[in-house]
Amino acid sequence: MEAFLIFAFRLVTGTFLAMVGVFAGYLLGWVVVLSLPAGVHVSGQAIRLVGLAVGSGAGAAAAWWDPETSRTHHAVAVASTLGLALLGAWLGWESGPSWWDRRTIESVRHFAPMALGSALAGNAAAAAAYCGGMLMRRRSK
């Protein structure tokens, strides 16, 4: 029962921190886009997508952080969490407008699926890494 409560707490905390990270990363992406010099041509949406995914992945990784695992496991867990959060945000960007209500504002039709995809994928990767670390510790005892 204790393991289930810990898992549930980490899941709720991971979702919350991922969504906070989504908004922080998206706003940071806007700051980067607006502060670029006039001659630099970079896709603003790509920068905001990366900012959103990094914020979401960092929040999920922080919630699922396990101090009892090795540094190598931490590096793999954080890298996979950030990578899957980026993949989830990109998939949300690509598929979002096709299933979102057409009457919704264009920016919301892209932002909401990106945020949801990034938070879900980041939390799934971080939870899998956490469970893998727990299994490795139990086998080594």
RATAWO-V448245 format. One record per backbone hydrogen bond with DSSP energy under -0.5 kcal/mol. NH is the residue of the N-H (numbers start at 1). CO is the residue of the C=O. E is the energy in kcal/mol with one decimal. If there is no record, write none. Layout:
nh=NH co=CO e=E
nh=NH co=CO e=E
This chain:
nh=5 co=1 e=-2.1
nh=6 co=2 e=-2.3
nh=7 co=3 e=-2.4
nh=8 co=4 e=-2.8
nh=9 co=5 e=-2.5
nh=10 co=6 e=-2.5
nh=11 co=7 e=-2.2
nh=12 co=8 e=-2.3
nh=13 co=9 e=-2.7
nh=14 co=10 e=-2.9
nh=15 co=11 e=-2.2
nh=16 co=12 e=-2.3
nh=17 co=13 e=-3.0
nh=18 co=14 e=-2.2
nh=19 co=15 e=-2.1
nh=20 co=16 e=-2.3
nh=21 co=17 e=-2.5
nh=22 co=18 e=-2.1
nh=23 co=19 e=-1.9
nh=24 co=20 e=-2.4
nh=25 co=21 e=-3.0
nh=26 co=22 e=-2.5
nh=27 co=23 e=-2.4
nh=28 co=24 e=-2.4
nh=29 co=25 e=-2.3
nh=30 co=26 e=-1.9
nh=31 co=27 e=-2.2
nh=32 co=28 e=-2.4
nh=33 co=29 e=-2.6
nh=34 co=30 e=-2.8
nh=35 co=31 e=-1.4
nh=36 co=32 e=-0.5
nh=36 co=33 e=-0.9
nh=40 co=37 e=-1.1
nh=41 co=39 e=-0.5
nh=42 co=40 e=-0.7
nh=47 co=43 e=-1.8
nh=48 co=44 e=-2.2
nh=49 co=45 e=-2.4
nh=50 co=46 e=-2.3
nh=51 co=47 e=-2.4
nh=52 co=48 e=-2.5
nh=53 co=49 e=-2.3
nh=54 co=50 e=-2.7
nh=55 co=51 e=-2.3
nh=56 co=52 e=-2.3
nh=57 co=53 e=-2.9
nh=58 co=54 e=-2.5
nh=59 co=55 e=-2.0
nh=60 co=56 e=-2.4
nh=61 co=57 e=-2.7
nh=62 co=58 e=-2.2
nh=63 co=59 e=-1.8
nh=64 co=60 e=-1.8
nh=65 co=62 e=-0.7
nh=67 co=65 e=-0.6
nh=69 co=66 e=-1.4
nh=74 co=70 e=-2.1
nh=75 co=71 e=-2.6
nh=76 co=72 e=-2.4
nh=77 co=73 e=-2.7
nh=78 co=74 e=-2.7
nh=79 co=75 e=-2.3
nh=80 co=76 e=-2.5
nh=81 co=77 e=-2.2
nh=82 co=78 e=-2.7
nh=83 co=79 e=-2.4
nh=84 co=80 e=-2.6
nh=85 co=81 e=-2.0
nh=86 co=82 e=-2.1
nh=87 co=83 e=-2.2
nh=88 co=84 e=-2.8
nh=89 co=85 e=-2.2
nh=90 co=86 e=-2.4
nh=91 co=87 e=-2.8
nh=92 co=88 e=-2.2
nh=93 co=89 e=-2.1
nh=94 co=90 e=-2.5
nh=95 co=91 e=-2.7
nh=96 co=92 e=-1.8
nh=97 co=93 e=-0.5
nh=98 co=95 e=-0.7
nh=99 co=95 e=-0.9
nh=99 co=96 e=-1.1
nh=100 co=96 e=-1.8
nh=104 co=101 e=-1.6
nh=109 co=105 e=-2.2
nh=110 co=106 e=-1.1
nh=111 co=107 e=-2.5
nh=112 co=108 e=-2.0
nh=114 co=110 e=-1.3
nh=115 co=111 e=-2.9
nh=116 co=112 e=-2.5
nh=117 co=113 e=-2.6
nh=118 co=114 e=-2.4
nh=119 co=115 e=-2.4
nh=120 co=116 e=-2.5
nh=121 co=117 e=-2.4
nh=122 co=118 e=-2.3
nh=123 co=119 e=-2.1
nh=124 co=120 e=-2.3
nh=125 co=121 e=-2.2
nh=126 co=122 e=-2.3
nh=127 co=123 e=-2.6
nh=128 co=124 e=-2.1
nh=129 co=125 e=-2.2
nh=130 co=126 e=-2.3
nh=131 co=127 e=-2.7
nh=132 co=128 e=-2.3
nh=133 co=129 e=-2.2
nh=134 co=130 e=-2.2
nh=135 co=131 e=-2.3
nh=136 co=132 e=-2.3
nh=137 co=133 e=-2.1
nh=138 co=134 e=-2.2
nh=139 co=135 e=-2.1
nh=140 co=136 e=-1.5
nh=141 co=137 e=-0.7
